[in-house]
Structure formats: structure tokens, C-alpha cells
Amino acid sequence: MKKHLKHPVFSVIAEEAEAMGTDAFVVGGYVRDIFLKRESKDIDIVIIGSGIDIAKKVAGALGNNIPVSYFKNFGTAMIKYQDLEIEFVGARKESYRSESRKPIVESGTLEDDQKRRDFTINAMAIHLTKENFGQLVDPFQGVNDLENKVIRTPLDPDITFSDDPLRMMRAIRFSCQLHFKIDPAGYDAIIRNKERIRIVSAERITEELNKIIMCSKPSLGLDLLFKTGLLDIIFPQLCLLHGVEYKYGRGHKDNFYHTLQVLDNVAKESGDLWLRWSAILHDIAKPATKKYDEEHGWTFHGHEDKGARMVKGIFRQLKLPMNEKMKFVEKMVQLHLRPIVLAKDFVTDSAIRRLLFDAGDDIESLMILCKADITTKNEYKIKKYKENFRIVQEKLIEVEEKDRVRNWQPPVTGEMIMMTFGLAPGKEVGLIKNAIREAIMEGEINNNYDEAHAFMLQKGAELGLKLKVPDEKL
């Protein structure tokens, strides 16, 4: 293992630990990532003694007045050196109370510290003491679990998950990120202990949920959350999409697994967390809008409108940001059917203008979502949709170059209308503004000042309005 500890910071830590008469170890993710051949910039150091004291010594030895960040309540300290973040903590053992996932912490041995780790692959340590420098300490066969691609707890999983229930979501997250299996005992323990997740804050749950969503194939994690029963506790609205209802032999698709497929499709094209959330929520209102009639079978009319209205409540429930990120998701859910409808029919310039007007700078994201929403297995339909989407995208480019309605700003403003006709803010101003916008969207006039101004005068005359000042002064 010595070849993986060539960075000079490791020898400095070893020297300072020896000077203090104690032992130091690299632990956790940095060790795991050595075996996974992944680069890691986060280094966790366990010291048999005070993590804060050795952090001060190491920072001083590295020079350049490196600041030390202290977290006295946790007995930890952190320094940043070059591109590394190095956290120091004293070896400890933990005990838990049933009503809290915050442990009672006491000083302990390396063995105590490794036992408290969440999974065997995160419980490996490497000696930094000069005498044993580079020696691996792996009491729970973490290397074997890495080779076998298994997520397993060092101790009894019922104890591990009951003590800190967030570890259940971390097990699923690591399984999804690494494409590992959760060992059967751990999987069954998650099912038994799922109700314990209720003592974890929504913020911490959502932090893990977002990490799952950002995996290369997030459906793996969400499906595990569903099958273990965790999803029904943390995000019940998504679970309502599951299942197929039949009436007179006619069934609809399983909208839960359709949603997971759409999410995976988006993940192949975009690393935008909020576009991925748009995929998760695009059909969220289908259970509330589901109806059956003999002519059309199962319908979900208006699910895009109702779904967009549901976004705010879900974001608030999950402690997601109530800002422009939420508004973006609302917009995507609201508009997600529009390009699909266009792709089915003859594409008019007017429909394209309206789509560009409503989507603005998010048009590319919307097109990714809409293409991802095509999950049919019918090869003929797939080919047809792809060709129609190509036509829609060509039209989008053509119409935008000609009409410039993306992020549209009216060529004649409300202030101009009021000045022209001597109006106060009111109904007539809105009528004229809307008429100008509709004329541009329908292609009756071009999107420029001269034609919009002439149209404004025409509409004003139709409404019986008189000019306040001679037109040439405007």
C-alpha cells in the first residue's frame, strides 16, 4: 500500500504522530477508493489520541500558515493543503439512544473506531506509523467485499441501521453508485428497520436522495428504496405511481417504473440535478387525474397542470430549495407534453413560437426531458417519434433565427402604450399588450418595433382610444 501514500502529507503525519508517541491511520473512503482505482481528495485520519492536537502539529509542519478548522463538539479538525481536504479525529467508540441518531462518543481504540463504521468497505485502515507504514488493517474483510461487490455492515446490520437509520439510505446509495449488491442480511435488516428513518431530519434524507438521483443509473437506488419500504415513508407521492389498474381488460402502464426509465434516460444526457427531479415529478399527478372511459380507455387529462402545482408542496416537504430551481422544475412538469404533442402532428410556426416563448432558455432541457419520456418498446413508434422530434428541433432553430421569441420581450411596452394613449395602468393596456403578443405568436406581424407599433395604433383605434401626443414624438 506504500505506493499509494507517496504524497508528502502522509510522511508529515507519520512524523508528527511518532513525535507525539501515538499511532495514526488513513481510514474510510480514501482507502476504499485506492482499491476501486478512484482518485480521492478527501483524506480521513484517525489518531489514537487527540485529532485536534495532531492537526495543529501537521499544519505547522506543512508551513505557509495553514489554518486549522476546529469542530470541538465532535473532536475533529480539518486542514486544506494543496488540493486535499484532510480531516483528523481521535479514535472513538459510540453508543446510541433509541430516540436519536446522534451518538454518545467516548475515546476508543482503532478497533472501536472501525466497528462504528457503516460498511466493511469503509472500515479499512492503513497504518501511517513509521514502523508499520502502509500496512492494511482490514478486520471485517472489506477487500473481499470490494472484490465481490457487496455492501455489508461490520456488525449486526439490525444494530447498525437502528443506531443510525440514515445508514440504510447510505447502503442503497453506495449500492447504486458502485453497482454493488447489498448482502441479504443487510437488505432484510433495512426492511425490518425502515420505520427508524422517521427520526432522521428531512434535510439529511434529501441529501442522500439527491446523491442517489445523481448516480449514473438512479433507477437502481430508487427501486431499492421502493422495495425496502423506505420510499413510502420519505416520498409517498412517488409510490402512488406504482401498479397497473385494469378495467374491462384494458390496463395502463406502470407509471412508477415508467418514471424510473425516464429518469435513467435523462441521466444519460444530463448531469443537471433539477432536470432529473423534473423527470421524477413529470407524471406525479397521474394518480390524481386517472380516469377511465369506454372510448379512450385510461386517461390522465391535466396531469401536467396539476403536477406543476404539486411541485411546491413536494419541495417544501423534502426541504428542497424554494427558489429558481423549484420554478425550473415547475416549468418542466408544466410543459413536458408540449413537444410530444407537436411531434405527433404537423408542426406549425405558431406552435413553435409559443413553445419557445413559454420555455425560454430552458428549451434544450425540455427537449431532453420529452425525448426521455418516450419509453415505448415498439420499434416503429420509436423510429417515428425520433424522426418527428428531429423535425421539431429543426423548426425550433429555424423559427428562433427568424422570429427571436425565445426569452421574448415585447417590442412595444406597457409604458409606451400608456404614453401613446394617455392611459393609466388598466384593462385597455393589458388588452393591447396581449393582442400584440398574440399577433406575433400567430405570425400576423413580425417581432419588431415598427410592425408592433403600427399594430398598437390599430388596436387602440378599435378600442376607441385617442392619441395623447402626435405619433412622431414617440
C-alpha positions in Angstrom: 0.0 0.0 0.0 3.0 2.3 0.4 2.9 3.3 -3.3 -0.5 4.9 -2.7 0.9 7.1 0.2 3.6 8.9 -1.8 2.1 12.4 -1.2 4.4 14.2 1.3 1.5 14.9 3.6 1.4 11.3 4.7 5.0 11.2 5.8 4.5 14.5 7.7 1.5 12.9 9.6 3.6 9.9 10.3 6.5 12.0 11.7 4.1 14.1 13.9 2.3 11.0 15.2 5.7 9.5 16.2 6.8 12.7 17.9 3.5 12.6 19.9 4.2 8.9 20.8 0.9 7.7 19.2 -0.4 5.9 16.1 -2.2 7.4 13.1 -4.2 5.7 10.3 -5.8 6.6 7.0 -9.4 5.3 7.1 -12.6 5.2 5.2 -13.3 6.4 1.7 -9.7 7.2 0.8 -8.7 3.6 1.5 -11.7 2.2 -0.3 -11.0 4.3 -3.4 -7.5 3.0 -3.6 -8.9 -0.4 -4.3 -11.6 1.0 -6.6 -8.8 2.8 -8.5 -10.6 6.1 -8.0 -8.9 9.4 -7.2 -9.9 10.9 -3.8 -9.1 14.4 -2.5 -10.7 13.8 0.9 -8.5 12.1 3.5 -9.7 10.9 6.9 -7.1 10.4 9.6 -7.8 8.6 12.8 -5.3 9.2 15.6 -5.1 7.3 18.9 -5.5 10.4 21.0 -6.4 14.0 20.1 -7.3 14.6 16.4 -7.2 18.4 17.1 -3.7 18.3 18.6 -2.2 16.4 15.7 -4.0 18.6 13.2 -2.2 21.7 14.7 1.1 19.9 14.5 0.7 18.8 10.9 -0.5 22.2 9.8 2.6 23.8 11.5 4.9 21.3 9.9 3.4 21.9 6.4 4.1 25.6 6.8 2.6 28.5 4.9 0.4 29.4 7.9 -2.2 26.8 7.0 -5.4 27.4 9.0 -7.0 24.7 11.1 -10.8 24.4 11.3 -11.9 23.0 14.6 -15.1 21.2 15.4 -14.7 20.8 19.2 -18.1 19.2 19.8 -17.1 16.4 17.5 -13.4 16.3 18.5 -12.4 16.8 14.8 -10.2 19.3 12.9 -9.6 19.9 9.2 -6.9 21.4 7.1 -6.7 22.1 3.4 -3.4 21.5 1.8 -2.9 21.9 -1.9 -5.9 20.2 -3.4 -6.5 17.9 -0.4 -9.0 18.2 2.5 -7.6 16.3 5.5 -9.8 15.6 8.5 -8.4 14.4 11.8 -10.3 12.7 14.5 -9.4 10.8 17.6 -10.3 7.1 17.6 -13.7 6.6 19.3 -16.5 4.3 20.2 -20.1 5.2 20.0 -23.4 4.3 21.8 -26.9 5.4 20.8 -30.2 6.2 22.3 -33.4 4.9 20.6 -34.8 8.4 20.0 -31.8 9.9 18.3 -29.2 9.0 15.7 -26.6 11.3 17.5 -24.2 9.0 19.3 -22.7 9.3 22.8 -19.0 9.4 21.9 -16.1 8.1 24.0 -12.4 7.7 23.3 -11.5 4.3 21.9 -9.1 2.1 20.1 -8.7 1.7 16.3 -10.8 -1.5 16.6 -13.6 0.5 18.3 -13.4 3.1 15.6 -13.6 0.5 12.8 -16.6 -1.2 14.4 -18.6 2.0 14.4 -18.1 2.5 10.6 -21.1 2.0 8.4 -19.8 -0.7 5.9 -16.9 -3.0 5.7 -15.6 -1.3 2.6 -15.4 1.9 4.6 -13.9 0.3 7.7 -10.4 -0.4 6.3 -7.4 1.5 7.6 -3.8 1.9 6.6 -1.0 2.4 9.2 0.9 5.7 9.0 3.1 4.9 11.9 6.7 4.6 10.7 7.2 1.0 11.9 4.1 -0.3 10.1 3.8 2.4 7.4 1.5 1.3 4.5 0.2 -1.8 6.3 -3.5 -2.5 5.7 -5.8 -3.2 8.8 -8.9 -4.9 7.5 -10.7 -6.8 10.4 -14.0 -7.1 8.5 -12.8 -8.4 5.1 -13.6 -5.2 3.3 -11.2 -6.1 0.5 -13.2 -9.3 -0.1 -16.4 -7.4 -0.2 -15.0 -4.9 -2.7 -13.9 -7.9 -4.9 -17.3 -9.5 -4.5 -19.1 -6.2 -5.0 -21.1 -6.4 -1.7 -22.3 -3.8 0.7 -22.1 -5.3 4.2 -22.1 -3.8 7.7 -19.2 -4.6 10.1 -21.5 -5.6 12.9 -25.1 -6.9 13.1 -27.0 -4.8 10.5 -30.0 -4.5 12.8 -27.9 -2.7 15.3 -26.0 -0.7 12.7 -29.3 0.5 11.0 -31.3 1.0 14.2 -28.5 3.1 15.8 -28.1 5.4 12.7 -31.1 4.8 10.3 -29.5 7.1 7.7 -27.1 4.2 7.0 -30.0 2.4 5.4 -30.1 5.1 2.7 -26.3 5.2 2.5 -26.3 1.4 1.9 -28.7 1.9 -1.0 -26.7 4.9 -2.3 -23.4 3.0 -2.3 -25.1 0.1 -4.0 -26.4 2.4 -6.7 -23.1 4.4 -7.1 -20.8 1.3 -7.2 -23.3 -1.1 -8.7 -22.8 -3.4 -5.7 -25.4 -5.7 -4.1 -26.5 -5.2 -0.5 -25.9 -8.5 1.3 -29.1 -10.4 2.1 -28.8 -9.9 5.9 -28.4 -6.2 5.4 -31.2 -6.0 2.9 -33.6 -7.8 5.3 -32.5 -5.5 8.1 -33.4 -2.4 6.1 -36.9 -3.8 5.7 -37.2 -4.6 9.4 -35.8 -1.2 10.5 -37.4 1.1 7.8 -39.6 2.9 10.3 -36.5 4.1 12.1 -35.9 6.5 9.2 -38.5 8.8 10.7 -36.0 10.0 13.4 -33.7 11.4 10.6 -34.2 15.0 9.5 -35.7 15.7 6.1 -32.5 17.6 5.1 -30.2 14.6 5.7 -32.6 12.2 3.9 -32.8 14.5 0.9 -29.1 14.9 0.8 -28.8 11.1 0.4 -31.7 11.0 -2.0 -30.0 13.6 -4.2 -26.8 11.6 -4.3 -28.9 8.6 -5.5 -30.6 10.7 -8.1 -27.1 11.9 -9.4 -25.9 8.3 -9.9 -25.3 7.1 -13.5 -28.3 4.8 -13.3 -30.5 6.3 -10.5 -33.4 3.9 -11.0 -31.3 1.2 -9.2 -31.4 3.2 -6.0 -35.0 4.4 -6.2 -36.1 0.8 -6.9 -34.3 -0.4 -3.8 -35.8 2.4 -1.8 -39.2 1.3 -3.0 -38.8 -2.4 -2.5 -37.4 -2.0 1.1 -40.3 0.3 2.0 -38.2 3.4 2.7 -39.6 5.3 -0.2 -43.2 5.1 1.0 -42.0 6.8 4.2 -39.8 9.5 2.8 -41.6 10.2 -0.5 -45.1 8.5 -0.6 -46.3 10.5 -3.6 -43.8 8.7 -5.9 -45.0 5.3 -4.6 -48.6 6.1 -5.7 -47.5 5.9 -9.3 -46.8 2.1 -8.8 -49.1 -0.5 -10.1 -51.4 -1.2 -13.1 -55.2 -1.0 -12.9 -57.4 -2.9 -15.3 -60.9 -2.3 -16.4 -62.7 -4.4 -19.0 -59.4 -6.0 -19.8 -57.7 -2.7 -20.5 -54.7 -1.5 -18.4 -52.4 1.4 -18.3 -48.6 1.3 -17.9 -47.0 1.2 -14.5 -46.2 4.9 -14.1 -43.7 4.2 -11.3 -41.4 2.1 -13.5 -42.0 4.4 -16.5 -40.8 7.3 -14.3 -37.7 5.4 -13.3 -37.0 4.7 -17.0 -37.5 8.4 -17.9 -35.1 9.4 -15.1 -32.4 7.0 -16.4 -32.9 8.3 -19.9 -32.4 11.9 -18.7 -29.3 10.8 -16.7 -27.7 9.5 -19.9 -28.0 13.0 -21.4 -27.7 15.5 -18.5 -26.0 15.8 -15.1 -28.4 18.6 -14.1 -30.0 17.5 -10.7 -33.1 19.7 -11.3 -33.7 18.2 -14.7 -33.5 14.8 -13.1 -36.0 16.0 -10.5 -38.2 17.1 -13.4 -38.1 13.6 -14.7 -39.1 12.2 -11.3 -42.1 14.6 -11.0 -43.2 14.8 -14.6 -46.1 12.3 -14.1 -46.5 12.8 -10.3 -50.2 13.9 -10.7 -51.3 10.9 -12.8 -52.8 9.0 -9.8 -54.9 12.1 -9.0 -56.1 12.6 -12.6 -56.6 9.0 -13.7 -60.0 8.2 -15.3 -61.5 5.5 -17.4 -63.9 5.9 -20.3 -65.0 3.3 -22.8 -63.9 5.3 -25.9 -60.4 6.3 -24.8 -59.6 3.8 -22.0 -57.4 5.2 -19.3 -56.7 8.9 -19.4 -54.7 11.3 -17.3 -56.0 14.6 -18.6 -54.5 17.7 -17.0 -51.8 15.8 -15.1 -49.2 18.3 -16.3 -51.1 21.3 -14.8 -51.9 19.5 -11.5 -48.3 18.1 -11.4 -46.8 21.6 -11.8 -49.0 22.8 -8.9 -47.8 19.8 -6.7 -44.1 20.7 -7.1 -44.0 23.4 -4.5 -45.5 21.2 -1.8 -43.2 18.3 -2.5 -40.1 20.6 -2.5 -41.3 22.0 0.9 -41.9 18.6 2.3 -38.4 17.3 1.2 -36.7 20.6 2.2 -35.5 21.2 -1.4 -34.7 24.8 -2.4 -37.8 27.0 -2.7 -36.2 29.2 -5.4 -35.5 29.3 -9.1 -34.6 25.6 -9.0 -38.2 24.8 -7.9 -39.6 27.2 -10.6 -37.5 25.4 -13.2 -39.0 22.0 -12.2 -42.5 23.5 -12.2 -41.9 24.7 -15.7 -40.6 21.4 -17.0 -43.5 19.5 -15.5 -46.0 22.0 -16.9 -44.5 21.9 -20.4 -43.4 18.3 -20.7 -46.2 17.2 -23.0 -45.9 20.1 -25.4 -43.1 18.9 -27.7 -44.6 15.4 -27.7 -47.9 16.8 -29.0 -46.0 18.8 -31.6 -44.1 15.7 -32.7 -47.4 13.9 -33.3 -48.9 16.5 -35.6 -48.0 18.8 -38.4 -45.7 21.4 -36.8 -46.8 25.0 -37.3 -44.6 28.0 -36.9 -47.2 29.4 -34.4 -47.0 26.4 -32.2 -43.2 26.5 -32.3 -43.2 30.2 -31.4 -45.4 29.6 -28.4 -43.2 26.7 -27.2 -40.1 29.0 -27.5 -41.9 31.8 -25.7 -43.0 29.6 -22.8 -39.8 27.6 -22.4 -37.2 30.4 -23.0 -33.7 29.4 -22.2 -34.9 26.1 -20.9 -36.0 24.8 -24.3 -32.9 22.4 -24.6 -33.7 20.9 -21.1 -37.3 20.5 -22.1 -36.4 18.6 -25.3 -34.1 16.3 -23.3 -37.0 15.5 -20.9 -39.5 15.0 -23.7 -37.3 12.6 -25.7 -36.6 10.7 -22.4 -40.4 10.4 -21.9 -40.6 8.1 -24.9 -40.3 4.6 -23.3 -42.3 2.5 -25.7 -40.8 -0.8 -26.7 -42.5 -0.5 -30.1 -39.7 -0.1 -32.7 -42.0 1.6 -35.2 -43.2 4.2 -32.7 -39.6 4.8 -31.5 -38.4 5.5 -35.1 -41.5 7.7 -35.8 -41.0 9.8 -32.6 -37.3 10.2 -33.3 -37.9 11.5 -36.8 -40.7 13.8 -35.6 -38.5 15.2 -32.8 -35.8 15.9 -35.3 -38.3 17.9 -37.4 -39.4 19.8 -34.2 -35.8 20.6 -33.3 -35.0 21.9 -36.8 -38.2 24.0 -36.7 -37.1 25.4 -33.3 -33.8 26.6 -34.7 -35.4 28.0 -37.9 -38.2 29.9 -36.1 -35.9 31.3 -33.4 -33.5 32.6 -36.0 -36.4 34.3 -37.9 -38.7 35.5 -35.1 -36.5 35.8 -31.9 -39.2 34.9 -29.5 -37.0 32.9 -27.0 -37.0 34.9 -23.8 -39.3 37.3 -25.6 -39.5 40.9 -24.6 -42.4 42.9 -26.1 -41.1 45.4 -28.8 -43.8 47.8 -27.5 -44.0 48.1 -23.7 -46.9 48.9 -21.5 -45.3 52.3 -20.7 -45.3 53.1 -24.4 -49.0 52.2 -24.7 -49.9 54.4 -21.7 -47.9 57.3 -23.1 -49.4 57.0 -26.6 -53.0 57.0 -25.5 -52.7 58.9 -22.2 -53.8 55.8 -20.2 -53.3 54.8 -16.5 -52.5 51.2 -15.8 -55.7 49.2 -16.5 -57.6 46.9 -18.7 -57.0 48.6 -22.1 -53.2 48.4 -21.6 -53.4 44.7 -21.0 -55.7 44.1 -23.9 -53.3 45.8 -26.3 -50.2 44.1 -24.9 -51.9 40.7 -25.2 -53.1 41.4 -28.7 -49.5 42.4 -29.8 -48.1 39.2 -28.3 -50.8 37.0 -29.9 -50.3 38.7 -33.3 -46.5 37.9 -33.1 -47.1 34.4 -32.0 -49.6 33.7 -34.8 -47.3 35.3 -37.4 -49.7 38.1 -38.2 -46.9 40.6 -37.7 -43.1 40.3 -37.3 -41.4 40.6 -34.0 -40.0 44.2 -34.4 -40.9 47.7 -33.2 -42.3 49.1 -36.4 -44.9 46.4 -37.0 -45.8 46.1 -33.3 -46.2 49.9 -33.1 -48.4 50.1 -36.1 -50.5 47.2 -34.7 -50.7 49.0 -31.4 -52.2 52.1 -33.1 -54.7 49.9 -35.0 -55.8 48.1 -31.8 -56.1 51.4 -29.9 -58.4 52.8 -32.7 -60.5 49.6 -32.5 -60.9 50.3 -28.7 -61.9 53.9 -29.4 -58.7 55.3 -27.8 -57.3 58.7 -28.9 -53.7 59.6 -29.2 -52.3 61.7 -26.4 -49.4 63.1 -28.4 -48.5 63.2 -32.0 -47.1 59.9 -33.1 -43.9 61.3 -34.5 -42.8 62.3 -30.9 -42.8 58.7 -29.6 
